[in-house]
């Protein structure tokens, strides 16, 4: 061992308190996208979000929390208001108001063809969402669309890696 190596070894031993290692065990398991797919975890997070929104904003409907969860899931599952109304047991107008309570605005809610009250509530929901930095919308997206996102990202990274690896390869193949 030369002098520099011995000096570095001494500094290391001083810094680690004489231990031969600096590795520590991880106290908590790291999260992953797979954990998000647990329906109970997703439901609990959605319940918390709906409860927070109820405290912060005046909801136009008095639907139960489970109905709101069904509406949120259906919204991100591209279900129509009519289908959600059938699933929850209310009319489509109540579904629209409940969606807007959760800042879930469809493009047609802003159209001139929509009833004035719905259009005004859609504008108000957009304004509320903007003031909250789209916190609730983003949380819904994170909870309900991560599986799809992780699949796309994994696929894209594989394709990009392969494309970069084979980009400069020259082949002389004669058939």
C-alpha positions in Angstrom: 0.0 0.0 0.0 1.5 3.4 -0.9 1.2 6.5 1.2 -1.8 8.0 -0.5 -3.8 4.7 -0.3 -2.9 4.4 3.4 -3.9 8.0 4.0 -7.3 7.4 2.3 -7.8 4.2 4.3 -7.2 6.1 7.5 -9.6 8.9 6.5 -12.2 6.2 5.7 -11.8 4.5 9.0 -12.0 7.8 10.9 -15.2 8.7 9.0 -16.9 5.4 9.6 -15.9 5.1 13.2 -13.6 2.2 12.7 -16.3 0.2 10.9 -15.2 -1.6 7.8 -18.4 -0.7 6.0 -20.7 2.3 5.4 -23.7 0.3 4.1 -26.9 0.6 6.1 -30.1 -1.4 5.7 -33.0 0.4 4.2 -35.7 1.1 6.9 -38.6 1.3 4.5 -39.4 -0.5 1.3 -39.3 1.8 -1.7 -42.6 2.4 -3.5 -43.3 1.3 -7.0 -46.0 1.5 -9.6 -47.0 -2.0 -8.8 -48.0 -1.0 -5.3 -50.4 1.6 -6.8 -52.4 -1.1 -8.5 -53.7 -2.4 -5.2 -57.4 -1.6 -5.3 -57.6 -1.0 -1.5 -54.7 1.4 -1.6 -56.2 3.3 -4.5 -59.6 3.4 -2.9 -58.2 4.7 0.4 -56.3 7.5 -1.5 -59.4 8.4 -3.5 -61.5 8.5 -0.4 -58.9 10.9 1.2 -58.9 13.1 -1.9 -62.7 13.3 -2.0 -62.9 14.1 1.7 -60.4 16.9 1.3 -62.3 18.3 -1.7 -65.6 18.1 0.3 -63.9 20.1 3.1 -62.5 22.7 0.7 -65.3 23.1 -1.8 -69.1 23.2 -1.8 -70.3 20.0 -3.5 -73.5 20.4 -5.5 -74.6 16.8 -4.9 -74.9 14.8 -1.7 -73.8 11.5 -3.2 -72.0 9.0 -0.9 -68.2 8.8 -1.1 -68.4 5.4 -2.8 -70.5 6.9 -5.6 -67.9 9.6 -6.1 -65.2 6.9 -6.3 -67.2 5.1 -8.9 -67.7 8.3 -10.9 -64.0 9.2 -10.7 -62.9 5.7 -11.9 -65.5 5.7 -14.6 -64.4 9.2 -15.8 -60.9 7.9 -16.3 -62.3 4.7 -17.8 -63.9 6.8 -20.5 -67.4 5.9 -19.4 -70.3 8.2 -20.4 -72.4 10.1 -17.9 -75.3 7.9 -18.9 -73.4 4.7 -18.1 -72.2 6.2 -14.8 -75.7 7.3 -13.9 -76.9 3.7 -14.4 -74.0 2.3 -12.3 -74.6 4.8 -9.4 -78.4 4.9 -9.6 -78.9 8.6 -10.4 -79.7 10.6 -13.4 -77.0 11.8 -15.9 -77.4 15.5 -14.8 -76.5 14.5 -11.2 -73.4 12.6 -12.5 -72.4 15.8 -14.4 -72.7 17.9 -11.3 -70.8 15.3 -9.2 -68.0 15.1 -11.8 -67.7 18.9 -11.7 -67.5 18.7 -7.9 -64.3 16.7 -8.4 -63.0 19.1 -11.1 -63.6 16.4 -13.8 -64.6 18.5 -16.8 -65.5 17.1 -20.2 -65.1 19.2 -23.3 -68.8 19.1 -24.0 -69.4 20.7 -20.5 -67.9 23.9 -21.9 -69.8 23.8 -25.2 -72.6 26.3 -26.0 -74.8 23.2 -26.4 -74.5 22.4 -22.7 -77.0 23.9 -20.3 -76.0 27.3 -19.0 -75.7 26.0 -15.4 -73.4 23.1 -16.3 -71.3 25.4 -18.5 -70.9 27.9 -15.7 -70.1 25.2 -13.2 -67.5 23.7 -15.6 -65.8 27.1 -15.8 -65.9 27.4 -12.0 -64.5 23.9 -11.7 -61.6 24.7 -14.0 -61.0 27.9 -12.0 -61.0 25.9 -8.7 -58.7 23.3 -10.2 -56.3 26.0 -11.5 -56.2 27.7 -8.0 -55.3 24.3 -6.6 -52.6 23.8 -9.2 -54.6 20.8 -10.6 -53.6 19.0 -7.5 -56.7 16.8 -7.4 -56.8 16.1 -11.1 -53.2 15.1 -11.1 -53.7 12.9 -8.1 -56.6 11.1 -9.8 -54.4 10.6 -12.9 -51.5 9.3 -10.9 -53.7 6.8 -9.1 -55.8 5.6 -11.9 -53.5 5.6 -14.9 -50.1 4.6 -13.6 -50.3 1.0 -14.9 -50.9 2.3 -18.4 -48.1 4.9 -18.0 -45.6 2.3 -16.7 -46.3 0.0 -19.6 -45.8 2.8 -22.1 -42.6 4.0 -20.5 -41.1 0.6 -20.3 -42.0 -0.1 -23.9 -40.6 3.3 -25.0 -37.3 2.8 -23.1 -36.8 -0.6 -24.6 -37.4 0.7 -28.1 -35.2 3.8 -27.6 -32.4 1.7 -26.2 -32.5 -0.8 -29.1 -32.7 2.0 -31.6 -29.7 3.8 -30.1 -27.7 0.5 -29.8 -28.3 -0.4 -33.5 -28.1 3.1 -34.9 -24.5 3.0 -36.1 -24.2 -0.6 -37.0 -23.2 -1.2 -40.6 -23.9 -4.6 -42.1 -22.7 -6.2 -45.2 -25.2 -8.9 -45.9 -25.4 -10.5 -49.3 -28.1 -12.9 -50.1 
